[in-house]
Amino acid sequence: FFALLAADGGLADLDRRQAALAQQIRRNGVTYNVYGDAAGGQRPWPLGLLPLLIGADEWPAIEAGIAQRARLLEAVLADCYGEQALLREGLLPPALLLGHPGYLRALHGVDPAGGVRLHVCAFDIARGPDDSGWWVVSQRTQAPSGLG
């Protein structure tokens, strides 16, 4: 990859290539929706020109942390639609759950087939300050548009 990059304009040409990539994404209509955003509408899919390379020695810790986060999110979701211990113990404000337009009250007490509620989740990670490891900086549990 880097040999190809150097052979065709080198690093000095990265800005032009990033702009060309963004233009191609707009031209092809690769977008996503931000539901509930005041600006509304569709936004171009963000895509970096260069891949983020993660060393094989770093991946096991990242994988374990992300898997732990996914299990936590599944457990919270199961509790919200199940026994609601987080509400009873005051760990989750009732208005946050019961007042949320995405909470489906009719599904309270319903166990999904296979016992899994959260089928898609994505995590944005970044290297911490002073090379202190990797941090999860955001997460999404909504299926991307067009997944089905």
N, CA, C and O of each residue as an XYZ file, in Angstrom:
592
protein
N       0.825     -1.196      0.000
C       0.000      0.000      0.000
C       0.868      1.258      0.000
O       0.665      2.161     -0.812
N       1.841      1.308      0.922
C       2.668      2.506      1.030
C       3.567      2.667     -0.188
O       3.865      3.790     -0.592
N       4.007      1.541     -0.784
C       4.792      1.636     -2.016
C       3.933      2.213     -3.135
O       4.412      3.031     -3.921
N       2.681      1.802     -3.216
C       1.758      2.330     -4.213
C       1.526      3.820     -3.973
O       1.488      4.608     -4.919
N       1.374      4.196     -2.732
C       1.167      5.596     -2.378
C       2.363      6.440     -2.801
O       2.196      7.517     -3.374
N       3.559      5.956     -2.520
C       4.769      6.705     -2.858
C       4.962      6.793     -4.363
O       5.467      7.799     -4.861
N       4.571      5.769     -5.090
C       4.770      5.745     -6.537
C       3.810      6.666     -7.273
O       4.074      7.030     -8.419
N       2.718      7.046     -6.656
C       1.693      7.813     -7.368
C       1.417      9.152     -6.683
O       0.286      9.428     -6.284
N       2.441      9.970     -6.550
C       2.232     11.306     -6.000
C       2.729     11.481     -4.587
O       2.936     12.609     -4.140
N       2.921     10.406     -3.883
C       3.475     10.483     -2.545
C       2.555     11.123     -1.529
O       1.375     11.360     -1.786
N       3.114     11.391     -0.390
C       2.353     11.956      0.719
C       1.898     13.378      0.453
O       0.906     13.825      1.029
N       2.604     14.098     -0.409
C       2.244     15.482     -0.712
C       0.890     15.581     -1.400
O       0.279     16.650     -1.418
N       0.425     14.490     -1.957
C      -0.816     14.481     -2.726
C      -2.028     14.000     -1.906
O      -3.113     13.819     -2.459
N      -1.847     13.796     -0.605
C      -2.920     13.223      0.214
C      -4.159     14.109      0.271
O      -5.275     13.594      0.212
N      -3.997     15.413      0.383
C      -5.160     16.303      0.457
C      -6.022     16.195     -0.797
O      -7.248     16.140     -0.707
N      -5.376     16.166     -1.978
C      -6.125     16.045     -3.224
C      -6.853     14.706     -3.284
O      -8.005     14.634     -3.711
N      -6.174     13.656     -2.854
C      -6.790     12.326     -2.885
C      -7.972     12.233     -1.911
O      -8.992     11.623     -2.233
N      -7.838     12.835     -0.725
C      -8.945     12.830      0.237
C     -10.133     13.591     -0.334
O     -11.276     13.163     -0.177
N      -9.875     14.713     -0.994
C     -10.953     15.489     -1.620
C     -11.612     14.694     -2.738
O     -12.833     14.737     -2.886
N     -10.827     13.970     -3.526
C     -11.384     13.148     -4.609
C     -12.231     12.016     -4.041
O     -13.275     11.681     -4.602
N     -11.793     11.425     -2.936
C     -12.567     10.372     -2.289
C     -13.904     10.918     -1.789
O     -14.945     10.295     -1.991
N     -13.875     12.076     -1.139
C     -15.113     12.690     -0.645
C     -16.054     13.022     -1.797
O     -17.267     12.850     -1.677
N     -15.507     13.492     -2.900
C     -16.336     13.805     -4.072
C     -16.971     12.534     -4.646
O     -18.136     12.548     -5.044
N     -16.220     11.451     -4.689
C     -16.752     10.179     -5.194
C     -17.885      9.675     -4.301
O     -18.885      9.158     -4.798
N     -17.731      9.821     -2.999
C     -18.770      9.404     -2.060
C     -20.037     10.220     -2.296
O     -21.134      9.662     -2.318
N     -19.898     11.533     -2.471
C     -21.071     12.378     -2.758
C     -21.705     12.011     -4.097
O     -22.927     11.909     -4.206
N     -20.872     11.813     -5.110
C     -21.368     11.489     -6.441
C     -22.139     10.154     -6.445
O     -23.142     10.016     -7.145
N     -21.670      9.193     -5.671
C     -22.321      7.882     -5.617
C     -23.485      7.842     -4.632
O     -24.185      6.834     -4.541
N     -23.694      8.931     -3.896
C     -24.818      8.999     -2.971
C     -24.671      8.114     -1.750
O     -25.665      7.620     -1.219
N     -23.446      7.909     -1.299
C     -23.205      7.087     -0.109
C     -23.443      7.970      1.105
O     -22.589      8.781      1.463
N     -24.606      7.816      1.742
C     -24.995      8.688      2.836
C     -25.558      7.896      4.002
O     -25.784      6.690      3.904
N     -25.778      8.589      5.098
C     -26.476      8.033      6.253
C     -27.374      9.117      6.819
O     -27.146     10.307      6.602
N     -28.391      8.694      7.541
C     -29.334      9.631      8.161
C     -28.988      9.811      9.628
O     -28.581      8.867     10.304
N     -29.157     11.044     10.115
C     -29.031     11.326     11.535
C     -30.436     11.639     12.013
O     -30.917     12.764     11.873
N     -31.089     10.632     12.579
C     -32.470     10.795     12.995
C     -32.553     11.699     14.218
O     -31.774     11.564     15.161
N     -33.500     12.612     14.186
C     -33.705     13.518     15.301
C     -32.768     14.720     15.271
O     -32.845     15.577     16.151
N     -31.894     14.801     14.285
C     -30.991     15.936     14.172
C     -31.748     17.114     13.572
O     -32.483     16.954     12.598
N     -31.568     18.290     14.152
C     -32.285     19.473     13.673
C     -31.952     19.778     12.219
O     -32.805     20.255     11.470
N     -30.707     19.503     11.817
C     -30.313     19.752     10.426
C     -30.989     18.748      9.491
O     -31.245     19.044      8.324
N     -31.275     17.547     10.025
C     -31.976     16.525      9.253
C     -31.243     16.139      7.989
O     -30.080     16.487      7.785
N     -31.946     15.417      7.154
C     -31.383     15.046      5.862
C     -30.304     13.997      5.949
O     -30.058     13.395      6.994
N     -29.679     13.805      4.831
C     -28.645     12.787      4.735
C     -27.273     13.439      4.738
O     -27.089     14.547      4.233
N     -26.322     12.735      5.314
C     -24.946     13.218      5.368
C     -24.053     12.237      4.608
O     -24.310     11.033      4.608
N     -23.014     12.745      3.966
C     -22.084     11.843      3.289
C     -21.392     10.924      4.291
O     -21.072     11.333      5.407
N     -21.167      9.694      3.883
C     -20.495      8.720      4.738
C     -19.044      9.156      4.910
O     -18.348      9.350      3.914
N     -18.561      9.316      6.159
C     -17.168      9.719      6.341
C     -16.235      8.522      6.112
O     -16.464      7.432      6.636
N     -15.211      8.740      5.343
C     -14.265      7.669      5.058
C     -12.882      8.273      4.942
O     -12.656      9.185      4.147
N     -11.959      7.762      5.736
C     -10.587      8.240      5.671
C      -9.852      7.586      4.516
O     -10.148      6.451      4.141
N      -8.917      8.289      3.968
C      -8.139      7.792      2.842
C      -7.207      6.661      3.257
O      -7.043      5.681      2.530
N      -6.606      6.803      4.416
C      -5.645      5.805      4.885
C      -6.283      4.921      5.952
O      -7.006      5.418      6.816
N      -6.025      3.636      5.900
C      -6.582      2.747      6.928
C      -5.869      2.943      8.262
O      -4.702      3.334      8.304
N      -6.574      2.671      9.335
C      -5.968      2.685     10.656
C      -5.396      1.296     10.897
O      -6.132      0.309     10.922
N      -4.115      1.227     11.070
C      -3.457     -0.058     11.288
C      -3.298     -0.287     12.783
O      -2.778      0.563     13.505
N      -3.749     -1.436     13.229
C      -3.636     -1.810     14.633
C      -2.789     -3.065     14.695
O      -3.071     -4.054     14.019
N      -1.766     -3.017     15.497
C      -0.852     -4.145     15.607
C      -1.517     -5.370     16.231
O      -2.412     -5.258     17.069
N      -1.058     -6.531     15.803
C      -1.601     -7.788     16.330
C      -1.406     -7.884     17.840
O      -2.197     -8.534     18.524
N      -0.369     -7.250     18.365
C      -0.126     -7.291     19.808
C      -1.123     -6.427     20.579
O      -1.349     -6.661     21.766
N      -1.722     -5.429     19.919
C      -2.684     -4.545     20.581
C      -4.120     -5.055     20.458
O      -4.966     -4.728     21.290
N      -4.399     -5.849     19.431
C      -5.777     -6.223     19.147
C      -6.448     -7.026     20.263
O      -7.613     -6.747     20.547
N      -5.813     -7.992     20.914
C      -6.525     -8.762     21.948
C      -7.138     -7.896     23.057
O      -8.250     -8.174     23.507
N      -6.430     -6.857     23.497
C      -6.973     -5.982     24.545
C      -8.144     -5.167     24.018
O      -9.136     -4.979     24.721
N      -8.034     -4.683     22.784
C      -9.132     -3.923     22.176
C     -10.350     -4.820     22.031
O     -11.461     -4.429     22.388
N     -10.143     -6.014     21.511
C     -11.243     -6.961     21.306
C     -11.935     -7.304     22.625
O     -13.164     -7.336     22.694
N     -11.153     -7.559     23.660
C     -11.731     -7.906     24.964
C     -12.541     -6.736     25.528
O     -13.631     -6.936     26.065
N     -12.010     -5.518     25.406
C     -12.723     -4.348     25.925
C     -14.012     -4.076     25.175
O     -15.031     -3.754     25.787
N     -13.981     -4.201     23.866
C     -15.179     -3.961     23.058
C     -16.216     -5.056     23.304
O     -17.412     -4.775     23.378
N     -15.766     -6.288     23.428
C     -16.700     -7.382     23.719
C     -17.353     -7.174     25.090
O     -18.546     -7.429     25.256
N     -16.574     -6.714     26.064
C     -17.124     -6.426     27.386
C     -18.171     -5.318     27.298
O     -19.232     -5.421     27.914
N     -17.886     -4.266     26.542
C     -18.828     -3.158     26.371
C     -20.103     -3.648     25.693
O     -21.199     -3.250     26.089
N     -19.982     -4.492     24.694
C     -21.161     -5.027     23.995
C     -22.012     -5.877     24.949
O     -23.240     -5.802     24.916
N     -21.365     -6.679     25.791
C     -22.116     -7.480     26.778
C     -22.842     -6.576     27.767
O     -23.980     -6.856     28.144
N     -22.192     -5.499     28.187
C     -22.830     -4.550     29.102
C     -24.057     -3.921     28.453
O     -25.115     -3.845     29.078
N     -23.928     -3.471     27.206
C     -25.061     -2.861     26.512
C     -26.210     -3.852     26.359
O     -27.372     -3.483     26.533
N     -25.901     -5.096     26.039
C     -26.935     -6.134     25.933
C     -27.606     -6.344     27.285
O     -28.827     -6.489     27.350
N     -26.828     -6.361     28.366
C     -27.397     -6.566     29.707
C     -28.295     -5.398     30.109
O     -29.351     -5.615     30.703
N     -27.898     -4.178     29.800
C     -28.728     -3.008     30.113
C     -30.031     -3.078     29.331
O     -31.106     -2.833     29.879
N     -29.935     -3.409     28.060
C     -31.133     -3.515     27.230
C     -32.055     -4.622     27.744
O     -33.271     -4.440     27.808
N     -31.481     -5.757     28.105
C     -32.282     -6.862     28.646
C     -32.977     -6.439     29.942
O     -34.133     -6.794     30.171
N     -32.280     -5.686     30.781
C     -32.884     -5.222     32.026
C     -34.010     -4.228     31.750
O     -35.053     -4.279     32.402
N     -33.811     -3.331     30.797
C     -34.835     -2.326     30.476
C     -36.134     -2.983     30.011
O     -37.222     -2.491     30.307
N     -36.019     -4.075     29.297
C     -37.210     -4.772     28.809
C     -37.585     -5.964     29.686
O     -38.554     -6.672     29.411
N     -36.803     -6.175     30.745
C     -37.065     -7.285     31.647
C     -37.417     -6.813     33.044
O     -38.407     -6.111     33.244
N     -36.598     -7.206     34.007
C     -36.935     -6.939     35.414
C     -36.803     -5.478     35.841
O     -37.360     -5.094     36.870
N     -36.088     -4.662     35.089
C     -35.927     -3.223     35.352
C     -35.303     -2.934     36.721
O     -35.709     -2.009     37.425
N     -34.317     -3.741     37.073
C     -33.592     -3.545     38.330
C     -32.854     -2.207     38.340
O     -32.733     -1.574     39.389
N     -32.361     -1.776     37.182
C     -31.655     -0.490     37.127
C     -32.578      0.657     37.508
O     -32.137      1.624     38.129
N     -33.850      0.563     37.147
C     -34.828      1.591     37.533
C     -35.121      1.499     39.032
O     -35.093      2.509     39.736
N     -35.396      0.308     39.508
C     -35.749      0.110     40.918
C     -34.638      0.554     41.858
O     -34.902      1.111     42.923
N     -33.391      0.303     41.459
C     -32.257      0.635     42.324
C     -31.779      2.074     42.141
O     -30.806      2.488     42.771
N     -32.455      2.835     41.283
C     -32.116      4.236     41.076
C     -30.854      4.458     40.251
O     -30.298      5.557     40.257
N     -30.397      3.435     39.543
C     -29.191      3.561     38.727
C     -29.478      4.130     37.341
O     -28.572      4.577     36.637
N     -30.745      4.106     36.965
C     -31.187      4.649     35.676
C     -32.439      5.467     35.942
O     -33.421      4.937     36.462
N     -32.424      6.750     35.594
C     -33.605      7.582     35.840
C     -34.796      7.082     35.013
O     -34.656      6.880     33.807
N     -35.948      6.882     35.628
C     -37.116      6.387     34.890
C     -37.467      7.234     33.670
O     -37.849      6.696     32.631
N     -37.341      8.554     33.789
C     -37.691      9.424     32.657
C     -36.778      9.183     31.457
O     -37.198      9.352     30.313
N     -35.540      8.791     31.716
C     -34.601      8.538     30.624
C     -35.051      7.344     29.787
O     -34.937      7.360     28.562
N     -35.558      6.319     30.447
C     -36.030      5.136     29.733
C     -37.475      5.292     29.284
O     -37.777      5.205     28.093
N     -38.354      5.520     30.230
C     -39.782      5.515     29.924
C     -40.214      6.711     29.077
O     -41.240      6.650     28.400
N     -39.445      7.790     29.110
C     -39.771      8.959     28.300
C     -39.090      8.960     26.937
O     -39.317      9.862     26.130
N     -38.277      7.978     26.681
C     -37.554      7.923     25.402
C     -38.493      7.426     24.299
O     -39.157      6.404     24.469
N     -38.555      8.143     23.166
C     -39.476      7.737     22.098
C     -39.128      6.394     21.470
O     -39.978      5.775     20.829
N     -37.897      5.935     21.643
C     -37.508      4.647     21.075
C     -37.811      3.463     21.980
O     -37.697      2.314     21.553
N     -38.197      3.728     23.226
C     -38.514      2.630     24.138
C     -39.894      2.085     23.793
O     -40.876      2.827     23.778
N     -39.961      0.813     23.521
C     -41.216      0.171     23.115
C     -41.837     -0.536     24.315
O     -41.512     -1.687     24.611
N     -42.733      0.168     24.999
C     -43.355     -0.373     26.226
C     -44.050     -1.710     25.990
O     -44.072     -2.568     26.873
N     -44.607     -1.882     24.815
C     -45.332     -3.127     24.520
C     -44.403     -4.337     24.534
O     -44.876     -5.468     24.644
N     -43.100     -4.126     24.425
C     -42.152     -5.246     24.416
C     -41.595     -5.559     25.801
O     -40.778     -6.468     25.950
N     -42.033     -4.806     26.822
C     -41.573     -5.114     28.180
C     -42.014     -6.533     28.538
O     -43.187     -6.886     28.411
N     -41.067     -7.325     28.978
C     -41.362     -8.705     29.362
C     -41.288     -9.704     28.218
O     -41.446    -10.904     28.438
N     -41.053     -9.236     27.018
C     -40.961    -10.134     25.860
C     -39.513    -10.566     25.687
O     -38.611     -9.734     25.598
N     -39.301    -11.875     25.640
C     -37.959    -12.403     25.390
C     -37.801    -12.646     23.894
O     -38.605    -13.362     23.298
N     -36.770    -12.057     23.279
C     -36.584    -12.256     21.839
C     -36.089    -13.661     21.533
O     -35.493    -14.319     22.386
N     -36.334    -14.107     20.330
C     -35.840    -15.415     19.892
C     -34.322    -15.421     20.020
O     -33.653    -14.489     19.574
N     -33.791    -16.451     20.619
C     -32.352    -16.549     20.808
C     -31.824    -15.751     21.979
O     -30.644    -15.853     22.314
N     -32.689    -14.945     22.619
C     -32.300    -14.191     23.797
C     -31.412    -12.988     23.541
O     -30.890    -12.399     24.488
N     -31.230    -12.612     22.296
C     -30.359    -11.479     21.972
C     -31.194    -10.318     21.483
O     -32.017    -10.467     20.579
N     -30.981     -9.161     22.084
C     -31.701     -7.944     21.692
C     -30.836     -7.029     20.833
O     -31.330     -6.381     19.910
N     -29.573     -6.983     21.135
C     -28.650     -6.075     20.466
C     -27.862     -6.856     19.411
O     -26.975     -7.646     19.735
N     -28.201     -6.620     18.157
C     -27.570     -7.380     17.072
C     -26.468     -6.606     16.358
O     -25.597     -7.209     15.731
N     -26.495     -5.289     16.447
C     -25.498     -4.469     15.766
C     -25.001     -3.409     16.742
O     -25.797     -2.696     17.354
N     -23.701     -3.310     16.881
C     -23.135     -2.205     17.633
C     -21.799     -1.846     16.994
O     -21.095     -2.703     16.460
N     -21.473     -0.577     17.061
C     -20.229     -0.074     16.481
C     -19.542      0.811     17.502
O     -20.193      1.505     18.282
N     -18.239      0.779     17.487
C     -17.455      1.541     18.449
C     -16.404      2.359     17.721
O     -15.733      1.862     16.816
N     -16.265      3.604     18.117
C     -15.169      4.441     17.637
C     -14.098      4.401     18.714
O     -14.376      4.632     19.891
N     -12.888      4.111     18.305
C     -11.789      4.038     19.261
C     -10.718      5.043     18.873
O     -10.588      5.421     17.708
N      -9.955      5.467     19.867
C      -8.846      6.387     19.645
C      -7.736      6.040     20.630
O      -7.981      5.544     21.730
N      -6.543      6.310     20.211
C      -5.422      6.075     21.114
C      -5.451      7.152     22.194
O      -5.635      8.333     21.897
N      -5.268      6.744     23.441
C      -5.297      7.668     24.568
C      -4.083      8.585     24.584
O      -3.133      8.388     23.826
N      -4.122      9.589     25.456
C      -2.994     10.521     25.534
C      -1.716      9.816     25.978
O      -1.757      8.851     26.741
N      -0.601     10.305     25.498
C       0.713      9.756     25.865
C       0.802      8.261     25.606
O       1.460      7.523     26.339
N       0.112      7.823     24.525
C       0.166      6.414     24.124
C      -0.287      5.486     25.255
O       0.296      4.424     25.473
N      -1.354      5.911     25.981
C      -1.821      5.175     27.157
C      -2.782      4.043     26.827
O      -3.490      3.566     27.714
N      -2.823      3.610     25.599
C      -3.728      2.536     25.216
C      -4.880      3.084     24.406
O      -4.896      4.257     24.036
N      -5.834      2.231     24.139
C      -6.977      2.585     23.306
C      -8.188      2.885     24.171
O      -8.408      2.234     25.192
N      -8.975      3.874     23.759
C     -10.184      4.274     24.457
C     -11.358      4.157     23.507
O     -11.228      4.441     22.317
N     -12.507      3.740     24.025
C     -13.754      3.823     23.265
C     -14.248      5.255     23.441
O     -14.490      5.693     24.566
N     -14.399      5.989     22.330
C     -14.817      7.386     22.421
C     -16.281      7.573     22.033
O     -16.868      8.609     22.343
N     -16.874      6.604     21.371
C     -18.314      6.654     21.106
C     -18.783      5.267     20.698
O     -17.990      4.398     20.335
N     -20.075      5.091     20.769
C     -20.674      3.812     20.386
C     -22.029      4.059     19.766
O     -22.707      5.036     20.084
N     -22.411      3.172     18.886
C     -23.724      3.244     18.245
C     -24.336      1.850     18.260
O     -23.669      0.844     18.014
N     -25.617      1.832     18.556
C     -26.321      0.553     18.571
C     -27.471      0.529     17.572
O     -28.250     -0.423     17.536
N     -27.572      1.559     16.779
C     -28.624      1.615     15.764
C     -28.082      1.012     14.477
O     -26.960      1.310     14.068
N     -28.872      0.175     13.850
C     -28.433     -0.434     12.601
C     -28.243      0.634     11.539
O     -29.068      1.540     11.425
N     -27.179      0.546     10.764
C     -26.976      1.519      9.699
C     -28.041      1.382      8.615
O     -28.567      0.296      8.372
N     -28.343      2.491      7.980
C     -29.315      2.480      6.907
C     -28.879      1.501      5.823
O     -27.707      1.466      5.447
N     -29.807      0.720      5.331
C     -29.506     -0.207      4.255
C     -28.980     -1.548      4.708
O     -28.686     -2.400      3.871
N     -28.850     -1.769      6.025
C     -28.296     -3.033      6.502
C     -29.158     -4.213      6.074
O     -28.642     -5.272      5.718
N     -30.486     -4.021      6.110
C     -31.384     -5.121      5.757
C     -31.382     -5.385      4.279
O     -32.085     -6.280      3.811
